[in-house]
């Protein structure tokens, strides 16, 4: 394709699709898009980029604006029953997934892929921030960075992308990272997740092993603190990082507070001091992996450290949403393991009452996931389950846990757990009960229907 052709993106309001849309528009393509609905900040960003879009699926619009040369289907646009997808089939228009679009337009010969059960969004965002500034790298990251855009297409022969192990689309159950062909792989962690797609631990680990197996000439930067990483890389020579003795890039002396973290990285007996505004000591591990990969790619330690200090983080990754006496934090922690981790972090750096409002992803609502919730919320004082997003259930398929059912499961090991179905009632409850120094954490895979913003507004009004 030439970079003046028309590309239409079905499901354009997603984090990934809107980022790709903006990057393609800026590189010269004519982009249009559609989705079920549009809300800020995505709609505002698309408008600022000069992208035309509409709510709903309206293939008749192509008679007015012209037939696209290519369609990208993501998010709400992957169903074969979508009228715009059907239009593409009837008119022999090539239609590709988001993963295929990333592979086609962003991935380059020097392909740096950040993968792992957790840490891949943080590492890909920070690494892309550094390598874009220093080497002009193309990049895509699945989160909304507070310091740079989520995707960029440049003239560089280097790319940095987030390698997601989840399926490409409804019909294509390949992991997204299967399309990115890394020359360099940053592997953060491997621990069974997404039970709806990977029903056994073996099937999950196999996906990562399939990614790693072809990389005979690749540089693999791997967190050898993680047992799963050691398992899937046991037959490979890796550049190791972690906190344990023997790691080629070893971090230690970690200090953390509500202002961020500081620590040291030792490599070849040389010590580099690191400061970062990111919350959570676990981010020392993520940052060390990025440091190791950037250093492997030729950047000097002090330059890397400067960029780390200037990187503000990612939306929905222990993001401080307000500066009031009751702190509101937003995080995408959507599984028992992930919510356990963020709660442990917040408990270490705070003394106030911690209330956690939690909504899991679909994989953490299966019957087989129940055992993972045991003591997952031990560092929260109060746990509240809101009305959960309705999931589609295949005929004869397993019925997922609903809000009341999930609250019952969690209450087996955490007595102060309740299900509050009405959003307004939930907001009134948590704001009325909060005192100065307390922390309210929204943790989950969805956007909480504006509850975070309403909670902050309610807290502000209470102070007046």
N, C-alpha and C positions, 0 to 999 in steps of 0.2 A: 504494500500500500504506500501511496505517497502521503505526506503529512498534511495534505489539504483536503482529504476525503472526509465524507460524512460518516461518523460512527454514532450509533444510537445505543444507549445503555439502559437496559430494562432493570428496574430496581436500583435506581441511581442514588437514592437517599441513604444508602448504607455507608458506614465508615470507609470501607474499602472501595466501593464503587464511586463514591463522590470524590475520593482522593485521586483515583485513576482518571476520572472525568476531568478534573481540574488540570492534572498534569498533561493529559493529551491535548486539552484545549490550548494550554499555554505553549505547547510545542507545535501548534499550527493546525491540528485537526479541527473539523467542525463537529462539535459534540451536541447531541440532544439527549434527553432522558425522560423516563417516566417512572412512577412508583405509586403505591397506594395513597400516600399522602406526604406532605412536606412540612417540616417544622425547623425553626432555627436550632442550632447554628448551621445545619447543613444547607437549608434553603438559602440562607444569607450568603454563604460561601459560594454556592453555585451561581447566584445572581451576580456577585462581584466578579466572578470569572467569565461572565457573559454567556453562560450556558442556558439554552432554552429547555424548559422541562414542563411536564404537565402531570396532573394527578389522574390516576386510572390508566387503563390500557386502551389506547385509541389508535389503531393502525390506520384509520382513515386520515389521520393528520399527515401521513407520508405523501398523500396526493398533493398536499399544499406545500410542504417543505422539502420534498424530494426523498426518493428511496435511499436508505443508507447503503453504503458499501459493505458494512460490517455491523453486527450487533453483538453486544456483550451482555450476558444474562447473569445477574447476581441477586442475592437476597430474595426479595419477593417476586423476582422475575424468572425463576428457574422452572416453574411448572410447565409441562408440555401443553397444558390447557390454556396457557396465557395467550390471548388473542394476538399480541405482538410477536410472540414466539411462533405461533401458527402462520402469521403473515410472512415471517422470515422463511419458513419451510416452503410455503406456496410459491414464493418469488425467488427461491434458490439463493437466499442471502446467507452467507456464512454466519453462524452464531457460535460464539465461544464463551467459556466460563471466565470468571474473574482470574482464576489461577492461570489459565491459558493466556489471558490478556497481559498479565504480569510477565509471563515467560516471553511473550512476543515483543512487548514494547519496552520493558525495563531491564530484564535479565541480560547481562553481557558476558563476554568471554571470561573475565575475572569476576566470577559470581560468588559473592559472599552471602551465605545463608545462615540465619540465626534460627535454630530449632531447639525444641525441648518442651517438656510438659508445662513448665513454668519458666518465666524469665525471657521468653523469646521476643515479646513486644518491647520490654524495657531495653534489652540488649540491641535489638535491631534499630530502635529509635535513637539511642545514644551513639551507636556505631555509625549509623547513617549521618547523624549530625556532624560527627567528627570527619568522616571520610568525604562528605559532600563539601565541607569547608576546605579541607586540605587537598583533595584530589578531584573535586567536581563530580563525585560518584552519582550515578543514577540510584534511586532507592524507592522502596515501598515498605511501609511499616503499618501494622494493623491497628495501631493506637493513634490517638490525637495528641501529638507532641505539643508541649507548651512553649517550645523553642523554635520549631521549624514546621513546614508543611509535612503532610503524611506521605507524599510521593513527589518525585521529580524525574523528568526525562532530560538528559543532557547529552553532550557529545562524547562523554567519557566512555572508555571501554571497561569500566568497573561498575558493579552494581552491588547493592546491599538490600536484601529482602528478608522479611519475616517468613519463616518456613512453618506453616501451620500443618499439623498432622490430621486435622479434621477433613471430612470429605469435600470434594470439589463442588458437588451439587446433589440434588435429589436423586438424579439418575446415575451419577458418576461417583462411586464411593472410593475412588483413589484418593490418597492424601494429597493435599494441595502442594506440599513440598516436592512431590514426585516430578513436577514440571520444571523445577528451577536449576537442576544440574549444577550443583555447587563445585567450584574449584577450591573454595575455602568454606569450611563448616565450623560454626560455633555451636557447640552442643552443651546446653545448660543443665538439663535434668531429664531423666526418663523414669516415670512412675505411672502405673496404669490409670488411664483416664478415658473419658468418652465411652462409657460402657454401652451406650446405645449403638455405637459404630464398631467398637472392638469388644466383643462379648467376653473375651478372656485376656488375661495378662499377656499370654504368649502372642496373641494376634496383635496386640498393641506394640509389643517390643519388636515384632517382625517388621512392622512398618518402618521403624528407625533403622533396623539392620539392613533393610532393602535400600534405604537412603545412603547408608554408609558403605555398603559392599563395593559399589563401583569406584570408590574414591581412592584408587591406588596411588595416584599422583597428587592427591589433594592435601591441603593442610587442614588437619582437624584439631581445633582448639577445644578441649573437653574438660568439664568440671569433674575431676576424679574424686572429689568428695562424695559424689552421688553414686550409689551402688548400681542403679540402673544404667548410668553412663558407662561405668566400668564393665558392665555385662555386655552391652552392645558394641563396645569398642575393643573387646579383649583381643581381637586378632589384628588390630591396627596400631600403628605407631602414631601417638598423639602428642600435641603440645598441651601439657597439663596445667590446670590452675585450680586453686582451692585454698583452704585454710590449713590443710594437713601437711605434715612434714613430707618432703619429697616432691611436692608440686613445683613445677618449673617457675610458675608465677604464684607466689604464696602471699596471701594477705593476712594481716593481723593487727592487733592493738586498735580494735574498732571502738569508737565512741559514738553514741547516738543520743539524740534529743529531738524535741519537736521542731528544731531548726534544721535538722539534717544529720549527716554522718561524716566522720573523718577516720582515716585508717592509713596503713602503709602497705605497699606492695614491694616484695623483695624478688628480684630476678638477677641471677648470676652475681649474687652478693651485693647488688646495688639496690638501695632503698629509695622509693619514690613516695612522697607524702601526697595523699589524696583527700580532697574536701569536696563534698557534694551536698546540695540542698535536698536530695531525695530522702524520704523517710524510710527507716527500717534497716537494721544491720544486715539483713539478707541481701540488700542491694550492694553491699561490699563485694559479694560473690559475683553478681551481675556485672558490676563495674570492672572487676578484675578480669573477667572473661573478655570484655570489650577492650580493656587495656592490652591484654595478651594478643588479641587479634590485630589491633591497630599497630602494635609494635612489630608483629610478624610481617605486616604489610609495609613496614619501612618508616613509620612515624617515630620521632624521638619521645622519650618519656615525659619531658616537661611540657611539650606541646600537647600531648594527650591529656595530661593532668589539668592544664588550663581549660581545655574544652569541657572536661568533666565538671569542673567547678562552675562553668557558665551554662550548663544544661539544666533547665528548670524542671524536667520531668514530663510525665504523661498524664493526660486526663484519665481519671478513673483508676489510677494506680496510687492508692493512699493519697489522693489529691485533697488538699485542704481547700474547702469550698467557702470558708468564711474566716473572719478574724475576730469573732466575738468571744465573750467569756464562756460560751458553750460552743465547743469546736465541732463542726460538721465535716465528716470525711466521706469521700466517695471512692469506692473500689469495686473492680469487676470480679472480685473473688466469688466464684460461682459454684464451688465444690467444697466438700468438707475439708479436704487437705488445704485448699487455698484460704478458706475463711479462718481455719485454725492458725495458719501462719500470720495473717495480718493482725488477728486479735492478740497473738503472742507479742507481736511487735509493738502495738499500741499500749498494751499493758506494761511493757518494760519502760516506756517513756512517759507514762502518765499515772496519776494517782486518783483521778476522778472516776465517777460512775460511768461505765461503758455500756451503752445500749446498742445492740446490733440488729438492724433490720435486714433480713436475708431472703434472697430469692435465688434458687439454684438453677443451673442449666438443665437441659432435658436429660442429659446423662446421669445427673445426680438426683433425678426423681424416679429412677427405676427401683423396683423392689430389691434388686441385688445390691443397691447402694446403701441400704439402711444401716448395715453394720459400720460403715465408715463414719457415721455421725456420732458414734460414741465418744463423748468428751471433746468433740470438735469445738464447742463453745465454752470451754472451761475458763477462758480469760475474759469472757463477757459477763457483766452483772445481770443484764436483761437481754433476752432474745425475743424478737417479734417477727412472725411470718406474716407478710401481707397477702392480699389476694394475688395468686400466682397467674402468670400468663397461661392461657389455655393452649394445650398442645393437641395437635392432630394425632389420632390413634388409628393405626392400620386395622382393618377388619380382622378380628381375632387376635389382635396384638395385646401386649401387656398394658394395663391401665396405669398411668403414671401417678405418683403421689400427688394429692392435692394439698392445699395450704393447711387444712386441719390435720390431715394425715401426717404431713411433715412435722408440724408442731408436736404431734403426739410422739413421733420417733425421737425428736431432739429432747423432749421432756423426760425421756427415760434416764438421761444422764445430766440434764440441766433443768432444775425444777422451775426456775423463773423464765418460762417460755410460754408464749401465748400466740394465738392466731387472731389477727384483727383484719376483717375482710374489707371494711370501709376505709378508704384512704384518708378522708378528712378526720375521722375518729382516731386513726393511728397518729396523725400529725398532732392533733390536740393532746393526745395522751403523752407522747414523748416530749413535747415542748413544755407542757405543764409540770412534768416530773423532773425536768432538768435543772441543775444548779450550776453556778459558776465553777469552771474547772472540769465539768463533765464533758464526755465525748459521745456524739451520736455517729454511728457508722452505718452507711448504706452499702451493703455488700451484695452483689449479684450481677447476673448476666444481662439484665434489661435496665431500662432507664427510669424505672419507678414512677412513670406517669406524671412527672413534674413534682413529686413529693419532696424531693431534695430542695428545690427552689422555694416551695411553699413553707417548708420547715425553717429555712433561713429567714424568709420574710416574716414568719410568725415570731421567731426569736428577736428579730429587729424591732418589730412592733411592741413586743413585750418590754423592751428596754426603754421605750419612749414614754 
